[in-house]
């Protein structure tokens, strides 16, 4: 096959996946934005106020957490210091809140992308949110017991809430979609070049021990690594294509999606919350250790589930792409 035909084939495959992502992102983003701007999310947030006590956080931050889960991390961050002044928070507080946001944000979009790869929306969302709650509780109790990070918060960056102008929102959405297309095309072609050059094998050799500890092996590791560094939209998007090719066993698809839910976009998202004052060990090192350990436990449990029960419980329907190859 000529280089040109190969590039055209990869571009066509990538555009097919991109179109599926667009069909998810546009309607879900607009619906979520409407819920936010009409006050629906704010009306529901008091339900979470008592829960914030589990993490030692002010109840007002329940709104930021809910907004993050539904709208995304960029929707929650500008609200934090509007709800609670920075001077009344500690470094431990912002670290624990950041951990909650990093584990579970933008769920309507990201979990729909995960669903396209095969695993059911409800079960992966529940595991992801539960993992964030468990990690944040553990982190809170560790910091409260040791007194570590108890100093008053002094953020390097206090973001300004975005303008409520719909034109700006829609323009930003279109720009993000164009940027996503460029990244997806570059990733698809770049991964093939890395395979041909042998650099991908070297990178995976470095990452393989950590991923194996989490129960992720073979081809699934490549796309998990993409999600780990660049986010679910990119790692999950590429995983959709591979899941449909039946090259990756369904259980590996599921375990990869769980790991990406716990730990993804670790460079960009981590730098954002560190600018707010969060501690790097709490939001990065501890998060990755937890993701490996928790995913390893889930992978062990999945191996013990019979095929029929596994596909009925984990995947959204019996004829999903990954399940079709069982």
C-alpha positions in Angstrom: 0.0 0.0 0.0 1.4 3.4 -1.0 2.0 6.1 1.7 -0.7 8.3 0.2 -3.4 5.5 0.2 -2.4 4.6 3.8 -2.7 8.3 4.9 -6.1 8.6 3.2 -7.4 5.3 4.8 -6.3 6.5 8.3 -7.8 9.9 7.7 -11.1 8.3 6.7 -11.2 6.1 9.8 -10.4 9.1 12.0 -13.1 11.3 10.4 -15.6 8.5 11.1 -14.6 8.4 14.8 -14.6 12.2 14.9 -18.1 12.4 13.5 -19.3 10.1 16.3 -17.6 12.3 18.9 -19.2 15.4 17.4 -22.6 13.8 17.6 -22.0 13.3 21.3 -20.3 16.5 22.2 -22.5 19.1 20.6 -25.9 18.2 21.9 -24.6 17.1 25.4 -22.6 20.3 25.8 -25.5 22.5 24.8 -28.0 20.7 27.0 -25.6 20.9 30.0 -24.9 24.6 29.3 -28.7 25.3 29.3 -29.1 23.5 32.6 -26.2 25.6 34.1 -27.4 28.9 32.7 -31.1 28.4 33.7 -30.1 27.6 37.3 -31.0 24.0 37.2 -27.6 22.8 38.4 -27.6 25.4 41.2 -31.1 24.3 42.3 -29.9 20.7 42.7 -26.6 21.4 44.3 -27.9 21.7 47.9 -28.3 18.0 47.9 -24.6 17.6 47.8 -23.9 20.2 50.5 -24.0 17.7 53.4 -21.8 15.3 51.5 -19.0 17.9 51.4 -18.5 17.2 55.2 -17.1 13.8 54.2 -14.2 15.6 52.7 -13.8 18.3 55.3 -14.9 21.0 52.8 -17.4 23.9 53.1 -20.9 22.9 52.0 -21.0 25.8 49.5 -18.4 23.9 47.4 -21.1 21.3 46.6 -22.2 23.6 43.7 -18.6 23.6 42.2 -18.4 19.8 42.5 -21.7 19.2 40.8 -20.9 21.8 38.1 -17.6 20.0 37.5 -19.2 16.6 37.2 -21.8 17.9 34.7 -20.3 20.8 32.9 -16.6 20.0 33.2 -13.5 21.2 35.1 -13.4 24.5 33.3 -17.0 25.2 34.4 -16.2 24.5 38.1 -12.9 26.2 38.5 -14.1 29.8 38.1 -16.8 29.2 40.7 -14.6 28.0 43.5 -13.3 31.3 44.9 -16.6 33.0 44.2 -18.3 30.5 46.5 -15.6 30.4 49.2 -12.8 33.1 49.5 -9.3 31.7 49.1 -8.2 33.2 52.4 -10.7 30.9 54.2 -9.4 27.7 52.6 -6.2 25.7 53.2 -4.0 24.0 50.7 -5.4 20.7 51.9 -9.0 22.0 51.1 -8.1 22.9 47.5 -6.2 19.7 47.0 -9.1 17.5 48.1 -11.6 19.5 46.0 -9.3 19.3 43.0 -9.0 15.5 43.5 -12.8 15.3 43.3 -12.9 17.3 40.1 -10.0 15.5 38.5 -11.6 12.1 39.0 -15.1 13.0 37.8 -15.7 15.9 35.5 -17.7 16.4 32.2 -19.4 13.1 32.8 -22.2 13.4 30.3 -19.7 13.9 27.4 -16.8 11.7 28.6 -18.9 8.8 29.7 -20.9 8.8 26.4 -17.5 8.5 24.6 -16.6 5.6 26.9 -20.0 4.0 26.1 -19.2 4.1 22.4 -16.3 1.8 23.0 -18.6 -0.7 24.6 -18.8 -0.4 28.4 -22.1 0.7 29.8 -22.7 4.3 30.8 -24.1 3.7 34.2 -21.6 1.1 35.5 -18.5 3.1 34.4 -19.9 6.4 35.7 -20.7 4.8 39.1 -17.2 3.3 39.4 -15.6 6.6 38.3 -17.6 8.8 40.8 -17.2 6.2 43.6 -13.4 6.1 43.0 -13.2 9.9 43.2 -15.2 9.9 46.5 -13.1 7.2 48.0 -9.8 8.8 47.0 -10.9 12.3 48.3 -12.0 10.8 51.6 -8.7 8.9 52.0 -6.8 12.1 51.1 -8.8 14.2 53.5 -8.3 11.9 56.5 -4.6 11.6 55.7 -4.1 15.4 55.6 -6.3 16.0 58.6 -4.5 13.4 60.7 -1.0 14.5 59.7 -1.7 18.3 59.5 0.1 18.3 56.2 -0.9 21.2 53.8 -2.8 23.0 56.6 -1.4 26.4 55.7 -3.7 29.1 54.3 -4.2 28.9 50.6 -2.4 31.4 48.4 -3.3 30.6 44.8 -1.1 31.7 41.9 -4.2 32.1 39.7 -7.8 33.1 40.5 -9.8 32.6 37.4 -12.5 35.0 36.3 -16.0 33.5 35.7 -16.8 33.4 31.9 -19.2 35.8 30.2 -22.8 34.6 29.9 -22.8 35.5 26.3 -24.2 32.6 24.1 -22.2 33.8 21.0 -19.0 33.4 22.9 -20.0 30.0 24.2 -20.9 28.7 20.7 -17.7 30.2 19.2 -15.6 28.5 21.9 -17.4 25.2 21.2 -16.7 25.3 17.5 -13.0 26.2 18.1 -12.7 23.3 20.5 -14.2 20.9 17.9 -11.8 22.1 15.2 -8.9 21.7 17.6 -10.1 18.2 18.5 -10.2 17.2 14.8 -6.6 18.4 14.3 -5.4 16.5 17.4 -7.2 13.3 16.4 -5.8 13.3 12.9 -2.3 14.0 14.2 -2.7 11.2 16.8 -3.9 8.6 14.4 -1.1 9.3 11.9 1.4 9.9 14.6 0.6 6.5 16.3 1.2 4.7 13.0 4.5 6.5 12.5 5.5 5.6 16.0 4.7 2.0 15.4 6.7 1.9 12.2 9.7 3.6 13.8 9.7 1.4 16.9 9.4 4.4 19.2 5.9 3.3 20.3 7.2 -0.1 21.4 9.9 1.7 23.4 7.4 4.0 25.1 5.1 1.1 25.9 8.0 -0.9 27.3 8.6 2.0 29.7 4.9 2.3 30.7 4.1 -1.4 30.5 5.0 -2.4 34.1 2.7 0.3 35.6 -0.1 -0.6 33.2 0.3 -4.4 33.8 -0.1 -3.7 37.5 -3.4 -2.1 36.6 -4.4 -5.2 34.6 -3.9 -3.5 31.2 -1.9 -5.4 28.6 -1.1 -5.5 24.9 -2.8 -3.1 22.4 -5.0 -1.6 25.1 -2.0 -0.1 26.7 -1.4 2.2 23.7 -4.8 3.9 23.9 -4.8 4.0 27.7 -1.5 5.9 27.5 -3.1 8.4 25.1 -6.0 8.9 27.5 -3.6 9.2 30.4 -1.7 12.0 28.9 -4.3 13.7 26.6 -7.7 12.8 28.0 -10.7 10.6 27.4 -11.9 12.4 24.3 -8.7 11.4 22.5 -7.8 8.1 24.2 -11.5 7.0 24.2 -11.9 8.1 20.6 -9.0 5.9 19.4 -10.2 3.1 21.6 -13.6 3.1 19.9 -12.0 2.2 16.6 -9.9 -0.6 18.1 -12.8 -2.0 20.0 -14.8 -2.3 16.8 -11.9 -4.1 15.1 -12.0 -6.8 17.8 -8.2 -6.5 18.2 -8.6 -5.8 21.9 -10.5 -8.3 24.2 -13.7 -6.8 25.7 -12.4 -7.2 29.2 -9.3 -5.2 28.3 -11.5 -2.5 26.7 -13.5 -2.3 30.0 -10.4 -2.1 32.2 -8.8 0.5 30.0 -11.9 2.7 30.2 -11.9 2.3 34.0 -8.3 3.4 34.3 -8.8 6.3 31.9 -11.8 7.4 34.1 -9.5 7.5 37.2 -6.5 9.0 35.5 -6.6 11.0 32.3 -5.2 14.3 30.9 -2.7 14.2 33.7 -0.6 17.0 32.3 -3.1 19.8 31.5 -5.6 19.1 34.3 -2.9 18.8 36.9 -1.2 22.0 35.9 -4.6 23.8 36.1 -5.4 22.8 39.7 -1.8 23.3 40.8 -2.2 26.9 39.7 -5.1 27.1 42.1 -2.8 26.0 44.9 -3.3 22.2 44.9 -0.4 20.0 46.0 1.2 17.9 43.2 1.5 14.8 45.4 -2.3 14.8 46.2 -3.5 15.5 42.7 -1.0 13.6 40.6 1.2 11.1 42.4 -1.5 9.8 44.8 -4.1 9.8 42.0 -2.0 7.6 39.7 -1.1 5.2 42.5 -4.8 5.0 43.4 -5.8 4.5 39.7 -3.3 1.6 39.3 -4.4 -0.1 42.6 -8.1 0.4 42.1 -8.1 -0.7 38.4 -6.0 -3.8 39.3 -8.7 -4.8 41.8 -11.5 -4.2 39.3 -9.5 -6.2 36.6 -9.2 -9.1 39.1 -12.9 -9.0 39.8 -13.8 -8.8 36.1 -11.7 -11.9 35.4 -13.9 -13.9 37.7 -17.2 -13.0 36.1 -18.5 -15.5 33.5 -18.8 -14.2 29.9 -22.6 -14.0 29.8 -22.8 -12.2 33.1 -20.0 -9.9 32.1 -21.5 -8.8 28.9 -24.9 -8.4 30.4 -23.7 -6.3 33.3 -20.8 -4.3 32.0 -21.6 -3.6 28.4 -24.6 -1.4 27.3 -26.2 -4.1 25.1 -25.4 -7.6 24.0 -24.7 -6.6 20.4 -22.2 -3.8 21.2 -19.0 -3.7 19.1 -16.8 -5.2 21.8 -19.3 -7.8 22.8 -19.7 -9.0 19.3 -16.3 -10.6 19.3 -16.7 -12.6 22.5 
